[in-house]
Structures are given as C-alpha cells and as structure tokens.
Amino acid sequence: MSASHADAAGHGGSSRLLRLINERTALGCLFLRDRLTRPELVELTGFSKPTASEVIKRLRAAGLVTVAGRTSGGPGPRADVYAIDADAAYSAAVSLREPDRLDVAVADLRGELRRTVKCPLGDDPEAAVVAAVADACAMAEVDRDRLRSVWVAVPGSYDGRGDRVRNIDIEGLETPGLRQRLAEALGTPVRIDNDVNLAALAERHHGVGGTEGFALLWLGEAGIGLGIDLGDEAGGGLLHGFSGAAGEIGYLPIGTPSAVAPPDLQELAAGPAIVRLSQRHGREVSSARSAIEVAETADDAEFFDVVARRIAIGLASVVTILAPAVIVLAGEIGAAGSGRLGEAVGAALAKLGFGTPVKRTAVEGDAVLRGGLDAALATVRRQLLADPLATGNSEGAA
C-alpha cells in the first residue's frame, strides 16, 4: 500500500486529491493492522515523517483515529501508538427468524461486538426491526447518529430491483419498498440479503469456505437454503441471481416428474422430515438437531444413510452446474453432532459419481448475524475510505 509520490506539492484540486489519497492510505493501513506508530506508518506507506504526522493529525481531528498507548522497551524513544477510534461509527445486523423471532447485533468500527438483542417479531415486523435496533443501541450506549450501516437478513430472497422480499413466510414483509422504509425509519443506509448468503459470508471469513469458491448448504429446522460463493478467481462475492432468488434449493423438486406434486428437497430433508425419520427409528426427539445427535450416539448408520441420500440428490444438481471446491453443511441440522452427517453426505455424493468434499461449518455462534456484521462493517469502512474527513465526526476536520 505504497504512496511514495504523496509528498508532491500541488495547488487547488491537486493538493486536495493528494491529501485524500494520503488519508485513505493511512486509514486503510489502520484497518488492516489495527495499531500503528508513526514510524510504522512511514515504513508501510512511503510517507515522509511530516506527511505522516499531518495525516494522523487530520484523522484524529475527524474523530477517526485515537492514541491507544505508547511503545515501551526496545531502542530509541517511545512513540505514540495510533488506532481506529472504535466509537467513530457503528454498524448493525438484523436477523429475522421464522416464524416469530428477531435478533439484532451492534458492533463498533473495530468490529467489536457491543450488544445483541433477541425479541419477538409481533404483528408488525417492520416496527419490530426499528424498535429492536434502537433498543440494542441504547443498551450498548451507542450514539444512534453514528450508526452508519444496517444489514437485514431475511429467510427468503430479496429482489433489489423492486425492493421486495419474496419466498418468505413472515407475514407483512412482502410489501415492496421494505428497504427504503427501514432506511427512512432508522435514519441510516439499510441493505437486505438472504440469511444463508450472509452465513456463507461468515463461512468465507471465519470458517472453512476459503477463497476457491464453495457452496454452503443450510439445513435448518425451518427450511433449507444454499449460499454460493464464487471464489476469488471468478471475481469473488455471492451469487444472487437475476431476481435475488439464487440458492432457494429447498424448492427443488425431488421425485418422479410424472407425479402430480413431487416433493421438494425441503419436504424430504428439513427439520420436520428429519424428526419424522428419527421417530420411525424408534426415537422420540423434539428437534432435528437432537435427532442427529442421538443418531450419532446410537451409531445409527442406516439413519445417516437415508438422510444423506436425500440431501445428496439435491446437491447433485449444485455440483453438476457449479463444481464448487467444497460443500459446507451449516444450520441447526448441518452443524449438529461431530460431523457424521457430513461424512455420510460425502459418501452419498461419491456413490453418485461426485468427489466434492463435504465439511461441517467451522463458524462459531450465530453465523447469520456474524456475516451480517461483517457486511455492515465493510460497508461503513468503504464509506470512510471514500472520503475520510467528509464522513468523520469533527466539523472542523478539513
């Protein structure tokens, strides 16, 4: 991240552009390294010492950078250690959970989690989202005016062209204009995405997804979804499709084409189907997650073989078309147990002629909220890097 040319003198717009480049460069280094001394910033960027001092001064005046301590030990004089001011901006993630739950998480500019809130959706989901974000900020003692980005995860597909959520069972959210209404009510930019897509984002950054492209199969108690990471060679990012409905694999018909209403993958492998299968094996369980865990304890190979064959039939089309480097199992069912289900699905795919490895998710905690916070934080940082002083918190920062 070199800016060795940045000490060049200029006039008018040229000098302002050079200052902007320097500010972006220094802020980017602090985002990457977390903490830096002025000599370290000089070494990383090629700034002269006076330029580094001026850039740090401007970023501190804008409220984006703070002194986090001083160096100790070693040769030479002690130096101030600079860091991103965690309270300069905040981001939030919202996860709507079928049938009637809402989770919110708020994080600061350094990515540290400040607060999580869980509450019922009630009869007005939009109002519940706005109230829950406000409550989370209040509990975290976060200045609402510094909330710069909110990402909302929905258990359905989001069509950005019409600002509309589809394929969702939460009543009241399919009315067009949801993103715009939430942005106006919250007073900050809002983005909406499928919950499994955001879980896939978390898997890439914190799990076993990697950068070569992968498919994350979300096996949940309520339903099934697919997140498709295209990998760095294909430009990175998630595949959303023309209408935002890419990955709605739960609706994939499984069965004889001549059948009047062939079952879909969700009917065969989502939570209720796994519970029924477990009951047929003589076990009374309250959830699909517990069904997987009990079957592992009982070493029930037949149970896992049946479940894996059902899942593999749906995955065969994914592997044939996308050829992902790896398939990651996530969700309450996919993450259950110690990985026996993943081994069984991999074996079932191999019998169909596919050698794609299958792994259990490695993301700890709530993958949807974690992915949403990653996306929201990246959005805020891009905003700040576009023009650090314009989006800083000091009126006299120029």
C-alpha positions in Angstrom: 0.0 0.0 0.0 2.6 2.5 -1.1 2.0 6.2 -1.6 5.6 7.4 -2.1 4.5 10.1 -4.5 2.2 11.7 -2.0 4.6 14.4 -0.8 4.4 16.1 -4.2 3.3 19.8 -4.0 0.2 20.8 -5.7 -2.4 23.5 -6.0 -6.2 23.6 -5.6 -7.8 20.4 -6.5 -4.4 18.6 -6.9 -3.4 19.2 -3.3 -6.9 18.2 -2.1 -6.7 15.0 -4.1 -3.2 14.2 -2.6 -4.5 14.8 0.9 -7.4 12.5 0.2 -5.1 9.7 -1.2 -2.9 10.0 1.9 -5.9 9.9 4.3 -7.3 6.8 2.5 -3.9 5.1 2.6 -3.3 5.8 6.3 -6.8 4.8 7.3 -6.6 1.6 5.2 -3.4 0.7 6.9 -5.0 1.1 10.3 -8.0 -1.0 9.3 -5.6 -3.8 8.3 -3.0 -3.5 11.1 -5.3 -2.3 13.9 -2.5 -0.3 15.7 0.5 1.6 14.2 3.1 4.0 15.3 4.1 6.9 13.0 7.4 5.2 12.0 5.5 2.1 11.1 3.1 4.1 9.0 6.0 5.8 7.3 7.5 2.3 6.5 4.2 1.0 5.2 3.2 3.9 3.0 6.4 5.7 2.0 5.2 8.9 3.5 7.7 11.4 4.8 7.7 11.9 8.6 6.0 15.4 8.3 3.3 14.0 5.9 2.6 11.1 8.2 2.3 13.5 11.2 -0.1 15.7 9.2 -2.3 12.8 8.0 -2.6 11.4 11.6 -3.4 14.9 12.8 -6.2 15.3 10.3 -7.6 11.8 11.0 -7.5 12.5 14.8 -9.3 15.8 14.3 -12.0 13.9 12.3 -12.5 11.6 15.2 -11.4 8.5 13.3 -8.1 7.8 15.0 -7.1 7.9 18.6 -3.9 7.4 20.6 -4.1 3.9 22.0 -0.9 4.0 24.1 2.9 4.3 23.8 5.6 1.9 22.8 7.7 0.5 25.6 11.1 -1.2 25.7 13.5 -1.5 22.7 15.9 1.0 21.4 15.0 4.6 20.6 12.5 7.0 22.1 8.9 5.9 23.0 6.3 6.6 20.3 2.6 7.1 20.3 0.5 4.1 19.1 -2.4 5.0 17.0 -5.6 3.0 16.4 -9.0 3.4 14.9 -11.4 5.1 17.2 -13.9 2.3 17.9 -16.7 4.8 18.6 -16.3 6.8 15.4 -19.0 4.7 13.7 -21.2 1.7 14.3 -22.9 -1.0 12.3 -25.7 -3.3 13.0 -27.1 -6.7 11.7 -30.6 -7.8 12.0 -31.8 -11.4 11.5 -35.4 -12.2 11.0 -36.1 -15.8 12.1 -39.2 -17.8 11.2 -41.7 -17.9 12.5 -41.6 -15.0 15.0 -38.2 -14.1 16.3 -35.8 -11.2 15.7 -32.1 -10.9 16.6 -30.0 -7.8 16.4 -26.3 -7.2 16.9 -24.4 -3.9 17.1 -20.6 -3.6 16.5 -18.2 -0.7 16.6 -15.7 0.5 13.9 -13.1 -2.0 15.0 -15.6 -4.9 14.6 -16.0 -5.5 18.3 -19.5 -6.7 19.3 -21.2 -4.2 21.6 -24.6 -5.8 22.1 -27.0 -8.5 21.0 -30.8 -8.3 21.4 -33.4 -11.0 20.9 -37.1 -10.2 20.8 -40.4 -11.4 19.2 -41.5 -10.1 15.8 -45.1 -9.4 16.8 -47.8 -8.2 14.4 -45.6 -5.5 12.8 -42.2 -6.9 11.7 -41.0 -3.5 10.3 -41.8 -1.7 13.6 -40.2 -4.5 15.5 -36.9 -4.2 13.5 -36.8 -0.4 14.1 -37.5 -0.8 17.8 -35.0 -3.6 18.3 -32.2 -1.7 16.6 -33.0 1.3 18.8 -33.0 -0.8 21.9 -29.7 -2.5 21.0 -28.1 0.9 20.5 -29.4 2.2 23.8 -28.3 -0.9 25.7 -24.9 -0.6 24.2 -24.8 3.1 24.9 -24.2 3.7 21.2 -24.9 7.1 19.6 -27.6 6.4 17.1 -26.3 9.3 14.9 -23.1 7.3 14.4 -24.9 4.1 13.2 -23.8 4.1 9.6 -25.0 0.8 8.2 -27.6 -1.8 8.9 -27.9 -5.2 7.1 -31.1 -7.2 7.4 -31.0 -10.9 6.9 -34.3 -12.4 5.7 -35.4 -16.1 5.4 -36.3 -15.5 1.8 -35.0 -13.9 -1.4 -34.6 -10.2 -1.9 -35.1 -8.6 -5.3 -33.3 -5.3 -5.2 -34.9 -4.1 -8.5 -38.3 -3.8 -6.9 -37.1 -3.6 -3.3 -39.2 -6.6 -2.4 -38.7 -9.8 -0.3 -40.1 -13.0 -1.8 -40.4 -16.7 -0.7 -40.8 -15.7 2.9 -43.3 -17.0 5.5 -43.2 -13.9 7.8 -46.4 -12.0 7.2 -46.1 -8.3 6.4 -42.7 -8.3 4.8 -43.6 -8.9 1.1 -44.9 -5.4 0.5 -42.5 -3.6 -1.9 -40.3 -0.8 -0.5 -39.1 -2.5 2.7 -35.5 -1.4 2.4 -36.4 2.2 1.8 -39.0 2.3 4.6 -36.5 0.8 7.1 -33.7 3.2 6.0 -36.0 6.2 6.5 -37.2 5.0 9.9 -33.7 4.2 11.1 -32.1 7.2 9.5 -29.2 5.2 8.1 -28.5 3.1 5.0 -30.0 -0.3 5.0 -29.2 -3.4 2.9 -31.3 -6.6 2.8 -30.0 -10.0 1.9 -30.9 -13.7 2.2 -29.9 -15.1 5.6 -28.0 -18.1 4.1 -26.0 -15.7 1.9 -24.8 -13.9 5.0 -24.0 -17.2 6.7 -21.8 -18.0 3.6 -20.1 -14.7 4.0 -19.2 -15.6 7.6 -18.0 -19.0 6.5 -15.6 -17.4 4.0 -14.1 -15.1 6.6 -14.2 -17.2 9.7 -14.8 -20.8 8.7 -13.8 -23.5 6.2 -15.1 -21.8 3.0 -11.8 -20.5 1.8 -11.3 -18.4 -1.4 -11.6 -21.0 -4.1 -15.4 -21.0 -4.2 -17.8 -23.1 -2.1 -21.5 -23.9 -1.6 -22.9 -23.6 1.8 -26.0 -25.8 2.3 -28.1 -24.5 5.2 -30.0 -27.4 6.8 -32.3 -25.7 9.2 -35.1 -26.7 11.5 -37.5 -24.5 9.5 -36.1 -24.9 6.0 -33.2 -25.4 3.6 -31.2 -22.8 1.6 -28.0 -22.5 -0.3 -25.3 -19.8 -0.3 -23.0 -19.8 -3.4 -19.5 -18.2 -3.0 -18.0 -17.7 -6.5 -14.4 -17.7 -5.3 -11.6 -15.2 -6.0 -10.9 -16.4 -9.5 -14.4 -15.7 -10.6 -14.3 -12.2 -9.0 -15.4 -13.2 -5.5 -18.8 -12.4 -4.0 -22.0 -14.3 -3.6 -24.3 -15.4 -6.4 -27.6 -13.7 -6.1 -29.1 -14.4 -9.5 -31.2 -12.0 -11.6 -34.1 -11.7 -9.1 -32.1 -12.4 -5.9 -33.5 -15.9 -5.7 -30.3 -17.9 -6.4 -29.9 -20.6 -3.7 -33.5 -21.3 -3.0 -32.7 -25.0 -3.2 -35.4 -26.0 -0.7 -38.0 -25.7 -3.5 -36.1 -28.1 -5.8 -38.5 -30.9 -6.8 -37.3 -34.3 -5.9 -39.1 -37.3 -7.3 -40.8 -38.7 -10.4 -41.5 -35.9 -13.0 -44.9 -37.5 -13.8 -46.1 -37.1 -10.2 -48.8 -34.5 -9.7 -47.0 -32.8 -6.9 -43.5 -34.3 -6.4 -42.0 -33.5 -3.0 -39.3 -30.8 -2.9 -36.0 -31.0 -1.0 -37.4 -29.2 2.0 -40.1 -31.8 2.5 -37.5 -34.5 2.5 -34.6 -33.1 4.4 -35.7 -30.1 6.5 -36.3 -30.3 10.3 -39.8 -31.9 10.3 -38.7 -34.6 7.9 -35.6 -35.5 10.0 -37.8 -35.6 13.2 -40.2 -38.0 11.5 -37.4 -40.2 10.3 -35.9 -40.4 13.7 -39.3 -41.3 15.2 -39.6 -44.2 12.6 -36.3 -45.4 14.0 -37.9 -45.6 17.4 -36.6 -42.4 19.0 -38.7 -39.6 20.4 -36.9 -36.3 19.7 -38.0 -32.7 19.9 -35.9 -31.3 17.1 -33.9 -32.3 14.0 -30.7 -31.2 15.8 -31.3 -33.6 18.6 -32.2 -36.3 16.1 -28.7 -36.0 14.6 -27.0 -36.0 17.9 -29.0 -39.0 19.2 -28.3 -41.0 16.0 -24.6 -40.3 16.4 -24.7 -41.6 20.0 -26.6 -44.7 18.8 -24.2 -45.2 15.8 -27.2 -45.5 13.6 -25.6 -45.9 10.1 -28.9 -46.6 8.4 -30.4 -43.3 9.7 -27.5 -41.3 8.4 -27.5 -43.2 5.1 -31.2 -42.3 4.4 -30.7 -38.6 5.4 -27.5 -38.3 3.3 -29.1 -39.8 0.2 -31.9 -37.3 0.4 -29.5 -34.4 0.7 -27.2 -35.8 -2.0 -29.9 -35.9 -4.6 -30.5 -32.2 -4.1 -26.8 -31.4 -4.1 -26.1 -33.4 -7.3 -27.5 -30.6 -9.4 -25.4 -28.0 -7.5 -22.2 -29.9 -8.0 -23.0 -30.6 -11.7 -23.6 -27.0 -12.5 -21.3 -25.1 -10.2 -18.5 -27.6 -9.4 -17.7 -25.9 -6.0 -14.3 -26.7 -4.3 -16.1 -27.8 -1.2 -19.7 -28.1 0.2 -20.2 -26.8 3.7 -23.1 -28.0 5.9 -24.5 -25.4 8.2 -27.7 -24.5 10.0 -29.1 -26.3 13.1 -29.0 -29.7 11.3 -25.8 -29.3 9.3 -23.8 -28.2 12.4 -25.3 -30.8 14.7 -23.1 -33.5 16.1 -19.4 -34.0 15.4 -19.5 -34.3 11.6 -21.1 -37.7 11.0 -23.7 -36.2 8.7 -21.1 -34.5 6.5 -19.2 -37.8 6.2 -22.4 -39.5 5.1 -23.4 -36.9 2.6 -19.9 -37.0 1.1 -20.2 -40.8 0.8 -23.6 -40.5 -0.8 -22.3 -37.9 -3.4 -19.4 -40.3 -4.2 -21.9 -43.0 -5.0 -23.5 -40.7 -7.5 -20.1 -40.1 -9.1 -19.2 -36.8 -7.4 -16.0 -36.4 -5.4 -16.7 -32.9 -4.0 -15.6 -32.8 -0.3 -18.2 -32.1 2.3 -17.3 -30.3 5.6 -19.2 -29.2 8.7 -19.3 -25.5 9.3 -16.5 -24.1 11.4 -18.2 -20.8 12.3 -18.9 -20.5 16.0 -22.1 -18.8 17.2 -24.7 -17.2 15.1 -23.3 -17.3 11.5 -26.1 -15.2 10.1 -25.6 -12.3 12.5 -21.8 -12.6 12.1 -22.0 -12.5 8.3 -24.4 -9.5 8.6 -22.0 -7.6 10.9 -19.1 -8.4 8.5 -21.1 -7.0 5.6 -22.2 -3.9 7.6 -18.7 -3.2 8.9 -17.2 -3.5 5.4 -19.9 -1.0 4.1 -19.0 1.5 6.8 -15.3 1.2 6.1 -15.8 1.7 2.4 -17.8 4.8 3.2 -15.0 6.2 5.3 -12.3 5.3 2.8 -14.2 7.1 0.1 -13.6 10.4 1.8 -12.4 10.0 5.4 -12.7 13.6 6.5 -16.1 14.2 4.9 -17.6 11.3 6.9 -15.6 11.9 10.1 -17.2 13.3 13.3 -15.4 16.6 13.6 -16.9 19.7 12.0 -13.5 21.3 11.7 -11.6 18.3 10.3 -10.8 19.8 6.9 
